[in-house]
Amino acid sequence: MPRNLDTTALRAFAAVAETGGVTRAASMLNLTQSAVSMQLKRLEVALDVTLLDRAGRGVALTAEGEQLLSYARRILALNDEAVDKMTAEEFEGEIRLGVPHDIVPRAIPQVLRAFAVEFPRMKVQLTTSWTLDLLEQLESGACDVILTTEQGKGARGESLVTVPITWVGAPDGAAWRHRPLPLAFEDNCIFKGQVVEALDRVGIPWVNAVSTKSIRAVEAILAADIGVHALLLGTAPEGVAPISHGGVLPELADYNINMYVRRGFDGPAAEGMKQLLRTIYPDVMGSSGPRPSRLSAAS
């Protein structure tokens, strides 16, 4: 059965080794000499070794004592780091994170899990909305850090990854062959304008298959194979698939996933959140992976 070393005893032992005597170690630790001696004896009994050579006038470490001192320093350093991280006031508080609906399922769960491990006393308030709304929330101070999906990048933005837009519809569906082409987009979808421009450019007539602010209505149209949609590659959910149109439909532009940060949003927790977003989004959005269970509203 594993035995646990007493960190109090290890700290007393390390203090004796570093100061060269029980008296000086007791003063440093604000303990009595007998308390320090008792901690040393407890370690020796627990490990069945002699840690100190008490034959001379001073205190010298035995070979076993030198070996334990190396472990003790590492154990105490990790202990102190954990205590500092878990109790430091700067790691308490809240981060307000805004993310477009469609890029939440693929990466945000990983970001939140990793952040909770690193900063367990911090709370993350997640807001999901459309890109333009999130930019307004950032400017008003309602969000600390946001992600957006944009063809370009604002002056204060940082591009995390570039992802192509792809046509999607019902698996093996035929709606994409219809003319005029039935489009199924919610009213606030930022991708719709780019899709319409691309269709007009190549002379493909189109019609709105739905007028709605609800992504659930769009899902119904796609499932019924009476409309087509466009979204970021890799974000199509169950029941929706990329359309293999063989060049019949126009190619769509790439979009950037950008990060914007509120002025004054800094500190260790803020940097931790920003670094997780920088690391996880390029990794997840740049590779294939499991689809989210439902279609998320385009940003």
N, C-alpha and C positions, 0 to 999 in steps of 0.2 A: 504494500500500500504506500503511495507517495507520501513523503513527509514535507511539511512546510517550514521554511526558515522564517524566524521571527525578525522582521525588519528593524524593530527596536534594538534587538540584540546585535544585528549586523551593523547598525549605525554606531552603537557603542564600540564594537570591535574596530570599525574603520577609524573612529576618532582616536582610539588608543594607538593604532598603527601610525596615524598621521601626526599625532602630537608627541609620540614617543613615551607616553606614560599615562597611567590611570588617573593621576591627580589632574594633569592638564586636560585630559579628555573629559573628566567630570565637570571641570570648570566650563569648558566649551559647551557641553550639553546641558549645563545647569542641573546636574544631578549630583548625588553624593558619591564618594569613592566606592562605598559598599554596593550601591546600586549598579555602578558600572561593572564592578567585579562580578556581581551576581549575573549580569547579562552575559559576560564572557564565559562564565562557568556553564550557563545554560546552553550556549552554542557548543562548547566542548562536549558536554554530555549528549546533546542531540546528535552530533556527528561522530562521537567516539574518537576524537582526536585531541591532541594538544596543540593549541594555537600560538601560545606565547612561551618563549624560553625565559624562565624566571630565575635562572641560575646566576646571572650577573646582576650588577647594580641597576642597570637600566632594563628596558623591556625590548626584547627582540622577537621577531616572528620566526616560528618554525617553518619548515618547508611546507607543511600543510596550511599554516597560517598565511604564507605568501600566496598560495594558490587560492585560498578562500577570499583574500583581500581583493583579488582581481574580479571574482564573481560579485562580491559585496558592492564594489563600486558601481558595477553595471546595474545590479538589482536596485540599488538606492537611486541611481540616476533615473531609471524608468519609473520608479515609484514617485519621485518628485515631479517628473514631467507629467505623469497622469494626474496627480493632485493639482498641479498648477492649471492644467488644461480644464479640468472638471470644475474648478472653483473660481477661476479668474472672472472678474466682473465684466471684462471686455468681451467675454464669450457668452454673455447673457443678452437677450433682446430678441428682435424680430427683423427678418428680411422680407420685404414685399417684392415678390417675383412675378412678372407678367410675361405670359407666353401665348402665342397664337394657338388656337384650338387644335389645328391639324398637326403640329409638331410636338404636342404634349406626350402622346402615348409611347412613342419610340424611345425617348431619351429621359424625360423628366423623372420617371420612377427611379432610374439609376442615379440621377443627380441628387434627388432627395435622400435616398438611402445612404449614399456616400457622405453627404453633408451632415446627416444626423449622427453618423459614426464619428466624424471629425469634430463636430460642434454640438454635442448632445443637449446643451442648455439653450441653444438658439431655436427659435420658432420660425418657420417659413410660411408666409401667407401667399398662397398661389392664386393668381388671377388669370383667367383665360378670356381672351377677347380677340378682336381683329387688330391688325397692325396699326392702322391709323388711330384707333381708340387707345391702344397701348402707348403710342407716342405722345398722345395728349395727356395720358395719366402720368407719364414720366415727367413731362414739363410742369404739371401741376403739383408734383411731389407725392402723388398717390402711390407710385411704384419706385423702388430703389434701383432695380435692374430689370430690363425687359429684353426679350428677343423679338425680332421682326422677320418677316419674309418680304424682301424687296429686290427689284431688279438691280438697283444700284446700292448706294450706301450714303447715309447722311454724314455731315461733317464730324459728328461725335460718335459715329458708329464704328464698330469693329466687326469685320466679316469673319464668321467662324467656319463656314463651309458653303460651297456652291452646289446646288442641287437642281437637276433638270425638272421641268414640268412635263407631265405625260398625260395623254388622253386615256380616260378610263370609262368603263361602262359595265353592263352585265356580262359575265363570262360567256363567251361564244355568242354574244348578242349581235344584233343587226341594226340597231338604231343609228350607228355611225354612217351607214350607207344611205340613210334617208336624206332627201332634199325637199325643202330646206332642212338643214341639220338641226335637230331639236337639242337645245342647250338646257342643262339642268344645273343652275347655280343659285345660291342664295344671294339676296340683294347686296349684301355687304362684302361679297367675295372679291378680293383684290385681284384674283387671277382672271376674272371674267373680261375685264377691259382688254387685257393682252390677247385673250382667245379671240374676241370679236375683231380686233385689229388684224390678227393673223388670217382669219377667215375672209375678211373684206379684201385683204391684200391679194389673195389667190382667187377671189371671185366665187367663193362658196356661200350660197345664201343660207341664212340661219333664222331660227325662231326660238323664242323663249318657251320652253316646255313647262315652266313653273315660275310663279312669282311668289317668293316666300323669304322670310328671314330665318326659317327653320331648316337645319340640316337634315332633320328626319324626313321632311317632305322631299328633299333631294334624294335621299336614300330610297324612298318609295319609287320615285321616277326611274332611278337607275335599275333597281331590282325588277321593275316591270319591263325593262328594255324599251323604254319610250323616250329616252334622253341620254345624253353623254355629258361628261364632266371632265375637269382637268385638275390635277393636284400634283404635289411634289412626289417624285419617284421614291418608292419605298414606303409610302404612307397609305396605300390602298388597303382597306380592311377586308374581312371575310365577305364574300358575296360581290366584290367589285374587283375588276381585273384590268390591267393595261390593254388597250386596244391594238391589235396587230393590223394596222390599216395599210401597210405596204406603201406608205408615202402618199396615200390618197388625201389624208388630212395634213395640214401644214405642221411643220415642226414648231415647237413652242420654246420660248426663251428660258434660259436658266434663271434661277432666283437665288439670292444670297440669304442665308440665315445670319442676321446681324445681331450684335449685342450693343445695347446702350445703357449707360450707367448714370444715375443721378449725380449731379455735382455734390461733392462732399461725402459721397458714399465710399468710405474707406475703412481700414482696420483689418485685423487678421481674418475675421469671419467673412467680411466683404470680399477680400482677396481670395479666400477659400472658395466661395460660391462662384466667383468669376473664373477661377482656374478650372473648376469642375465643368462649367459650361464650355470653356475652351477645349477641354480634353474630350468630353463625352460626346458632344454633338458631332464633331467631325468623324469620330470613330463609328457612331451608330448610323448617322445619316449617309455616310459614305460607303456603307456596306448593306447587303441584304439581310433581312432578319424577319422575325415573326410579325405578321400584320396585326394592327389593333383590331379589337373585336367589332368596332363600329366605325363608320366614316366620321371623321371630325371636321367641323366647319373650317373651310379654307380661310386663311388669314387675310 
